[in-house]
Amino acid sequence: MVELDARGLTSREVNLRLRELAGRERAVLVRNPGSLHNFAIGLRGEIEITVDGSLGVYAGGFMNGPKITVRRNAGWYVGDNMIGGQIIVEGHSGSNVGPSMIGGLVCVKGQAGSRVGYGLKGGTIVIGGDAGLETGKMMMGGRIVVLGRSGQRTGESMYGGVVHVLGGLDSLGGNVEAGEPSDLEAAALEEILLDLGLKANPLEFTTITPRPGKHQYVLFQPKFEYRGVAKR
């Protein structure tokens, strides 16, 4: 594993170095990240990156392929518009996890702020703790899993996709309904939780989906699939 000391470097300098390493290395350990903003923006490749500390806003935005593990916390907009790959945050995150994400996986093992998965188009977002208000707002596809409690107006104005919540809801948003997970969703949940080492019974989740009717539109159909599980 190659080590990259980010102390004193700008976000641009770190990202240029990561692009160079992605072309020839399989794994990188980033030390002294100093809560850098805009980390690994647009990064491509199969490289595995471990961040020994916290990151600021927009970590992993627009990336496609890398696997990033953040050993502490991440700021707002982690996984913004991510196309593919994986981001694991072992601590907590700010608001707007995975906004407009198209594919891949973002997992925050701790708490997350408001508007998790805002405008989500595809991929999977997992929150190990509680999530703030308006989780899944205006999402068009993909899957959000919250093991803790979800805040007010969960699923507000959803067009597609699905939100699973284990720890209870403060309230539902408009144009959505809550029920039990389907057999397909229960199987998908079981696979996701097993892969991430999270313990929960898929059948105990509450599933939030758009209410059928005039607002039920098919706006986007991403090609990405999470480990062979059919996307909604």
Beta strands, then each sheet from edge to edge (+ up, - down):
strand 1: 2-5
strand 2: 27-31
strand 3: 48-52
strand 4: 64-70
strand 5: 84-89
strand 6: 105-108
strand 7: 124-127
strand 8: 143-146
strand 9: 162-165
strand 10: 176-179
strand 11: 206-210
sheet 1: 1+ 2+ 3+ 4+ 5+ 6+ 7+ 8+ 9+ 11- 10+
end
